Amino acid sequence: MSTVAPIASSPIASAPAADNILVVNNIEVVYDHVILVLKGVSLGVPKGGIVALLGANGAGKSTTLKAISNLLYSERGDVTKGSIEFDGAEIQDLSPNELVRRGCIQVMEGRHCFGHLTIEENLLTGAFTRRDGKAAIRGDLDLVYSYFPRLKERRASLAGYTSGGEQQMCAIGRALMSRPKMILLDEPSMGLAPQIVEEIFEIVRDLNEKEGVSFLLAEQNTYQALKYARYGYILENGRVVMDGEAKALRENEDVKEFYLGIAEGKRKSFRDGKHYKRRKRWLA
């Protein structure tokens, strides 16, 4: 998977499949039958874990999540090799709504909400696949409001007229209404103020610890992702080039320089980029 020496032991990749709620095994993704986007991507998410999928824009993070959630077909994409297992069963041939019923749901990049519906109506759409009655759904709605009190205050407001942070909270809350075992969270920090980003990541951690929801988190904000995740994978040009425990990745000199903008203990500015002398070891 990686062409460099491992920076840490890899418990996720080497653990038995029974310990992982999600196992992605050597998948390739092709768009329009000719464009190879993912090349032999493998990763695992343990039950009750938070795993970060890191990389620059265009590295293949969103494509990886869409391959897992079976949303590629709408974009003329296809998984042509490898396998994907969720909760012990292969899922490549399942429809997205069947996957949601099994407990895996994706929160798309860009805070997709129904702008013409209220916040509460948006949240209730997340329970569309459930068949356990209104009382159970109302109980979960109250649970969502306990994690997102701002949504309770704005529950009668049209989602299209709420702030970006509130829309992101609404998107995550709507996913929670499906009673997921796992959430695929795509770029939750995009376009949000730093304090809102911190608030959302804190809620993600609470949901993981208190509700037992596993997360695969695709994120360009490497610092925030590695602060809350326990393990991470770094994608470049559709390949996994490095993986390891979050703490080990944060301390790795290549990761510091190329993804955190820190070299020799000092933060680098954008204008200093042309003076970088370090070469990415995985490209050597």
N, C-alpha and C positions, 0 to 999 in steps of 0.2 A: 504493500500500500504506500509506504514511504520509501524514498531512495536515500534517506539519511539515517544515521544511527538514532534509535529511539531516545527521546529525552526523558522518558519515564516508562515504568511498566505500564502495560496496556490491559487493565483488568476487564474493560468492556469488550474489547475485541477478542480476548482469549477466554472469557467466561462462557460457561455452557449457555445455550440458547434459553434454557429454562429461567435463567437469571435476568434475561433481557425481555422487556415488553416489545421492543422493536429491534429487528435485525435486518440490515440492508447488506446484501451480499453481492459485491462485484457487479453492480448494475451499470449498464450503458444506456444512454438516452439519445435518441435521434429525432430531429425535427424535419418534417417534410421529406422523410425517407433518405436524406442525404447529409444533413448537418449534425455531426457528432458533438454533443454538448457535454455529456458526462462520460467519463472514461474509467471504468473499473472502480466505482465508488463503493466503499464498504464502511459501515459504521454500526454502532449499537447503542441503545438507550436502555439502561437498567430500570426495572420497576421502581417507581418512586424517585427517579433521578431527574436532574436537570443537565442536559448536554448542550453545549454551544457548537454551532456550525458557523465558522468564521471565514472571512475572505472579503476581498474588494468587490465593488459592483461588477457584475458580469462573471463572477467566479463560478457560478452554478448553484448557489445556495437555494434560491427560490425554485429552480428546476428540481433539485433534490426533494424538497418538500412536496412539490406537485406530483412527483413520481410516487411518493409514498401515499398521498391522499387521492391518487387516481384522477387528477385534474388535468393531465397532460393532453388528453384526447381533444379537448376543446381548443387547444393551440396547435393541433396537428403534430403532437409529440408522441413518442412511444418508447417504452422500456423494451429494448431489443435483446438484452442479455442480463443474466443474473436473476436474483430473487429477492423478494421483500416479504418478511414475516412480521405479523403483529399479533401479539398475545398467543403465540404458538401455531398460527395458521398462515399459509401463504395468502396474500391479498391482492395480487396483481389483477385478477379477473373480477374483482368486486366493483360494484358501482360506488361512487362517492357517498351516496346516502346509506348504502348498506354498511360501509366502513364507519360512518357516523354512529349507526346503530350498535356497532361492535365496540365503540368507545374511542375512536380516533378521529379528531377533527382538526382542520387547519384554520387559523386566523390569518387571512390574507394580508399581504403588504398593502399599505395605503388606506387602512381604516375603512373598509367597505361597510357602510351602513345604508339602510334604506332611508334616504333623506326625507321622504314624504311621510314617513311613519314616526310616531313618538318614540322616545327612548324605551318605554315599557313595551310598546308593540314590537320594536326591534328585538328586545330580549325574548319575548314570547315566541318569536319565529324560531329561536334556537331549540325549542321543545317540540318542533313539528313532527319529529320522528318518534316521539315517545307515546306510549300507550298505557301509562300508569295512573291516569286520572288527574283531574284538576287540582285536587288537594295537594298531591305530590309536587305538581308543577308550581303551585303558589308557594309551597314551602321552599323550593329551590330559588324562586324569585326573591323571596325574603333573604335567602342566603347570599345571593348576588348583591343585594342592596347592603348587606352587612359588610361586604368587602369593598364595595364601591358606594359609599354614602353620597357622593356627589351625583351619582346616577339617580338615586332616590329623590334628591332635591329637584332634578331636571326630568323626572319620569314622564311628565306630560308635555315636554318640549319636543318639537320636531327635531329629529336627529341632525338634519341638514343645517340647522341653525345653532348647533352646539360647537364648542371648541374642539380643536384637534385632539387634545388630551381626553376629553369626554367621549369623543367618537372612538378612540382607541380602547377606552375602558368599556364602552358599549360592545365593541366587537369581541373583546375577551369575555365579557359577561354573557353575551349571546352564546358563545361556545360552551360556557359552563352550564347553560340551561339544558344541554344535551346529555348531561351527566357523563363527561368523558373520563376515560382512563388516561388518555394522553392528548396533549395539545401541541400541534405544530405551529409555532409562533414565528411569523415572518416579519422581520424588521420592525419591531414594536417601537423603537426610538425614533424612527424616521420623521423629521420635520417637527419634533416636539422640543419644548424648552427643557433644559437640563433638570430642573426640579421636578417636572412632570415625568420625565424619563425615570428618575430615581424612585418616584412614587409608584410607577407601574411595575418596575422590577421588584420593589418591596412586596407588592401584592402578589406577583408571580411566586416569590419565595414562600409567602404565607400559604398560598394555594397548594404548593408542593408539600409543605411540611404539615399543614393541618388537614387538607383534603386528600392527600396522597396522589395528586395528579402529576404524571410525568410530563416533562417538557423537552422538546427538541427546538432549540432557539436559534434561528438564523439571524445573524446580526453583523452589521459593519462596525458598530461601536464595540471594538474588541475589549476595551477596558471594562465597560459595564458588564458585558457578557461573561467575561472571566471572573468578575467579582461575585457573580451569583451562581454560575455553573460549577459543577464538580469535575467535569471532563470536557475536553474540546477537540474539535477537528478543524483543520485549516484547509480550505479549498483554494486552488489556483487553476484556472483554465480547465475546469471540469475534473480535476484530480485531487485526491486527498494527499497533501504533501507533508503533513505533520499532524500528530495527534498526541495527547497526553493529559495527565491530570491538570486541572485549571491552574493550580499553584505553580507547577513546573513550567507551563506555557507562559505564565506571567513573568517568570524569572529568566526565560530563555532569551539570550541576546539577540538572536535573529528576530524573534517575535517582537521584542522591545523596539528594535530599530525600524522594521518594515511595517508593523501594524500598530504600534503604540507611539511611534515618532520619538523614541528615546534612544540615544546612543551615548555610551560611556557615562551613564547616569544623568545625562542632561536631555531635556526635551528639545527636539529639533524643530525649527520652523520650516514652513513650506519652501522658502527661498533657499534654505540650506540643502534641499533635496539633491541638487546637482552635484554636491560635494560628497555624497555617500560613496565610501570606498568598499564597504562590505558587499560581498556577493552572496546571494541566497544559495546556501549550500545545496539545497535540493535541486537547483538548476545547473549546478556545476557538472 
